[in-house]
Amino acid sequence: MALVVALALQVGTNYANDYSDGVRGTDDVRVGPLRLVASGLASPASVRRAAAAAFGVAAVGGLALAAAAGWWLIAVGAACIAAGWFYTGGPRPYGYSGLGEAFVFVFFGLVATVGTTYVQLGRVTGLAVVAAVPVGLLAVALLVVNNLRDIPGDTASGKRTLAVRIGAPATRRLYAGVVLVPFALAGALAVSRVWSLLALVAVPLAVIPIRRVLSGEAGKGLIAVLVATARLQLVFGALLAAGLAI
């Protein structure tokens, strides 16, 4: 059920982002993958309904978790849904103010990992908190490379993402950092869970995207980096989970 909630929140956030950016016109000069509203493949109303449906699935799953693990989790779930919607929605979206990476780290890293641990164990462990950091950083890496690619369009549309605020050179260094630090943390976890070193097997998957970003890759060339980053996140997470389980 925790997996259902996490996936539904991710899907709902993506639909909400597609809807809000589409109706604001932010995606009119986009060079990334096709978006539903901006491309005209779906009406804004239908994309908004899809977002609401996904958030609804997350809410139902969250209620089940709250019934089993504590009703105070409803507040956490409500905060997750609000964070997903107001990333680019509402009158003052925080994603337009350079705070997207911070919220992604908190909700797709700390809340997702520590929250999942809590509903299994009934308590928060130090191991869960430490393990949540690399998970959150690799989620941030996805957003960083996405925003790096969109700097020209976001600048033109007035979307002041962190990448727009700090510029492309600093954003490229930030990307390398949030990709590399998780491997260092996997090594640190080995002090108490030696098999967490299994995550280091994913190191080769980090080499090419980091090299392409630091070498100045831009525009549509960063779409392949986005795919590679998602692959790295999946493999690293699976290996870290396996290592901790062993």
BELFEN-V536442 format. One record per pair of residues at least 24 apart in sequence whose ideal C-beta (glycine too) atoms are under 10 Angstrom apart, sorted by the first residue. I is the first residue (numbers start at 1). GAP is how many residues later the second one is. Records with the same first field share a line. If there is no record, write none. Layout:
# BELFEN-V536442
I=GAP, GAP
This chain:
# BELFEN-V536442
1=59, 60, 61, 62, 63, 64, 67, 68, 115, 118
2=59, 60, 62, 63, 67, 110, 113, 114, 115, 116, 117, 118
3=58, 113
4=53, 54, 56, 57, 58, 60, 61
5=52, 53, 54, 55, 56, 57, 58, 59, 60, 68, 72, 75, 107, 110, 111, 114
6=52, 55, 74, 101, 102, 105, 106, 107, 109, 110
7=47, 50, 51, 54
8=45, 46, 47, 48, 49, 50, 51, 52, 53, 54, 72, 73, 76
9=45, 46, 48, 49, 50, 52, 53, 68, 71, 72, 74, 75, 98, 99, 102, 103
10=44, 48, 74, 97, 98, 102, 129
11=39, 40, 42, 43, 44, 46, 47, 73
12=38, 39, 40, 41, 42, 43, 44, 45, 46, 47, 68, 69, 72, 73
13=38, 41, 42, 45, 67, 68, 70, 71, 72, 74, 75, 76, 91, 94, 95
14=33, 36, 37, 40, 70, 73
15=27, 31, 32, 33, 34, 35, 36, 37, 38, 39, 40, 69, 70
16=31, 32, 34, 35, 36, 38, 39, 65, 68, 69, 70, 71, 72, 73
17=30, 34, 67, 68, 70, 71, 72, 76, 78, 83
18=24, 26, 29, 30, 32, 33, 70
19=24, 25, 26, 27, 28, 29, 30, 31, 32, 33, 66, 69, 70
20=24, 27, 28, 31, 65, 66, 67, 68, 69, 70, 73, 75, 76
21=66, 67, 68, 72, 74, 75, 129, 133, 136, 138
22=25, 26, 66
23=24, 25, 65, 66
24=64, 65, 69, 72, 133, 134, 135
25=132, 133
26=62, 67, 69, 70, 124, 127, 128, 130, 131, 132, 133
27=123, 126, 130, 132
28=125, 128, 129
29=121, 123, 124, 125, 126, 127, 128
30=119, 120, 123, 124, 127
31=118, 119, 121, 122, 187, 188, 189, 190, 191, 192
32=114, 117, 118, 121, 187, 188, 190, 191, 194
33=113, 116, 187, 190, 193, 194
48=41
51=30, 33, 34, 38
52=29, 33
54=27, 30
55=25, 26, 27, 29, 30
56=25
58=26
62=53, 57
64=55
65=50, 51, 53, 54
66=53
68=51, 54
69=46, 49, 50, 51, 52, 53
70=48, 49, 52
73=42, 45, 46
76=31, 35, 38, 39, 42
77=34, 38
79=27, 28, 32
80=26, 27, 28, 31, 32, 35
82=25
83=24, 25, 28
84=24
87=56
88=71
93=66
95=48, 52, 59, 64, 65, 66, 67
96=58, 61, 62, 63, 64, 65, 68
97=62, 63, 64, 65, 68
98=49, 61, 62, 63, 64, 65, 66, 67, 68
99=61, 62, 63
100=40, 43, 44, 46, 47, 59, 61, 62, 63
101=35, 36, 38, 39, 40, 41, 42, 43, 46, 60, 61, 62, 73, 77
102=34, 38, 60
103=37, 40
104=32, 33, 35, 36, 37, 38, 39, 40
105=27, 28, 30, 31, 32, 33, 34, 35, 38, 73
106=26, 30
107=29, 32
108=24, 27, 28, 30, 31, 32, 34, 35, 125
109=24, 25, 26, 27, 28, 29, 30, 31
110=25, 26
111=25
112=24, 27
113=124
126=66
127=62, 65, 66, 69, 117
128=116
130=55, 56, 58, 59, 62, 63, 66
131=54, 55, 58, 62, 65, 68, 106, 109, 110, 112, 113
132=53
133=48, 49, 52, 55, 56
134=44, 45, 47, 48, 49, 50, 51, 52, 54, 55, 62, 65, 99, 102, 103, 106
135=47, 50, 98, 101, 102, 105, 106
136=42, 46
137=40, 41, 42, 43, 44, 45, 48, 96, 99
138=40, 41, 43, 44, 64, 68, 91, 92, 94, 95, 96, 98, 99
139=39, 90, 91, 94, 98
140=34, 35, 37, 38, 39
141=33, 34, 35, 36, 37, 38, 39, 40, 41, 65, 68, 69, 72, 84, 85, 88, 89, 91, 92
142=33, 36, 83, 84, 87, 88, 90, 91
143=32, 35, 83, 86
144=27, 28, 30, 31, 32, 33, 34, 35, 69, 85
145=26, 27, 29, 30, 33, 34, 64, 67, 68, 72, 77, 78, 80, 81, 82, 83, 84, 85
146=76, 77, 79, 80, 83
147=24, 27, 28, 75
148=24, 26, 27, 65, 69, 70, 74, 77, 78
149=68, 69, 70, 71, 72, 73, 74, 76, 77
150=69, 72
151=67, 68
152=66, 67
153=66
168=45, 48, 50
169=45, 47
171=42
172=38, 40, 41, 42, 43, 44, 45, 46
173=40, 41
174=39
175=34, 35, 37, 38, 39, 47, 50, 54
176=30, 33, 34, 35, 37, 38
177=33
178=51
179=26, 27, 28, 30, 31, 34, 50, 53, 54, 57
180=26, 30
182=24, 50, 51, 54, 55, 58
183=53
185=55
186=50, 53, 54, 57
189=51, 54, 55
190=53
192=52
193=47, 50, 51, 52, 53
194=49, 52
195=44, 45, 47, 48, 49, 50, 51
196=43, 44, 45, 46, 47, 48, 50
197=42, 43, 46
198=38, 40, 41, 42, 43, 44, 45, 46, 47, 48
199=36, 37, 38, 39, 40, 41, 42, 43, 44, 45
200=36, 39, 40, 43
201=34, 35, 38, 41, 42
202=29, 30, 31, 32, 33, 34, 35, 36, 37, 38
203=29, 33
204=28, 31
205=24, 26, 27, 28, 29, 30, 31
206=26, 29, 30
207=25
208=24
